[in-house]
């Protein structure tokens, strides 16, 4: 009898499991029909393989769902991130900014536009959605901008009736509630009015036993639990006789995005004036930001950082997690955070945030969040995003030397489109492009036609200079500038004395490449050097500084020595300008 | 080369019957192993076996087909079933070639349909017939 092959353990492939069982049976000679589908032994093999596969898959899922890195189900992530003090949000309502007209300011109480006014928006399919303003707004004008949130407004004024005093929890069972819309107001026995209590995100904050705070827990069933403090724990607990009001919005999710047709609903009797919604305005936004379910990758990214920072932002990643958690940005390519030590000249103790496409009000809202969470020695600062363009040229090698010119042209266009489709992106932070990755991909996609290597890439960055403003470039990539060359500038520079000049990189030895050296300028009419400081350059580190001398707009073209783009601190566009073939 | 008597094929019997001499399971060998396999393929519903969704036939659907009880084989509705059975055997039972599939209705019980599969093994010219019967219970 032949020796039985050991079974393949841990396989998740049905056919592999079946083959393993058949191989095992091959070692015996009593039952031989294991190769025929109709045989009884094959029926048993199929059954055993199916059973093994079923349990292997099940165990794999169980194991995967036990860890944040591999979990795929939102219920698992809710549970896994709970010990980290992170609450997984659920569905999110779309928001819109409306120009509300016809407000009778004189009749309003201290110029405030009341909360919970109803507006209706109709999407392109003709479906109507309800929007409400969740905050009162102080207004100066009869026409004013109001931010509204999509969803059905629920204000449970008798929440105390369903409150679980033993667990100090109020349950919101609807899984479609927008977590950010939850507001808790409490009137303790003996108090005259309701007070709004504060949501606390994690236990790292300095809250005391007697503070008016609450926590939100995500239930694995999909809803939320509003948790109050127990005796001698964080926050006050509620007692019999207290009153509780919980407000939340039941969201329709992403289906309410992109709405721009609105009308005012019936005023609730306390908003004077004939409310209407203006047809358009500069600051008006169509509804956006509605989400059906949280982004699983985002949870995996944010939750551990949230835990490691314990609500206090110290490192760059803490700030990234705070920004992503603020719901003011959509993903990590919409912003960049960089430390003061990363810029030239360095500014220690600062952390810089740059965002694209965010309004001023939201920027200051975000900065407030960052400042509240910063440690005392770090000051967050917003910087306007600067756009840097990268140009990439590629010359690949042809495998077939006998292509006609038109076939060659077609192949060049084809490869260009392929690279553009798979690697080129515009107007984003954190862009990366590595020539070896592109080469590998092109070589496998065009295995019979082209050979591409990193050396076939030519990459340059273009940075715009503004009159009377300093230009600082920190490319994190060596400049490909040889000894004693003019800096490539697209236009003729003119100084305040109306002299035309060119900036020259004067290097006397190879060691100059490895350190910061001064730039010199030469009058382009007389070819005589102009005295003075015209900036400095560190070719090896990829740092360039040109002082505010030029009176004209210009663009500096800086070829890069290393064949990659790792976009650094700017908003970037990558352009594939040329793809040519060579024999 | 004839397969019979050479113990080239051996399989477990469906009913796991015991051999009273050896006290072990009676094995199905050669011709009877193939015959059991043919019956198994014909009576397996399509999609019944996980991950082998082409194995089997749809003969149970025959119970609900209109047919001429005196000569069902000429009925146009039946031709498709004949093809399905032949095709299933061609794919999943390489030890035989299917020569014909003959349907007949039992005269004493019109709810009992007999399917005779006529096949030869690939190494011999003699034909075998195996009968598979299906019956409506109500």
Interface residues (C-beta under 8 A of the other chain):
Chain A: X14 X15 X30 X31 X32 X33 X36 X37 X38 X39 X40 X41 X43 X44 X46 X49 X50
Chain B: X8 X9 X10 X11 X12 X13 X14 X27 X28 X33 X36 X37 X38 X40 X41 X44 X49 X50 X51 X52 X55 X92 X93 X94 X95
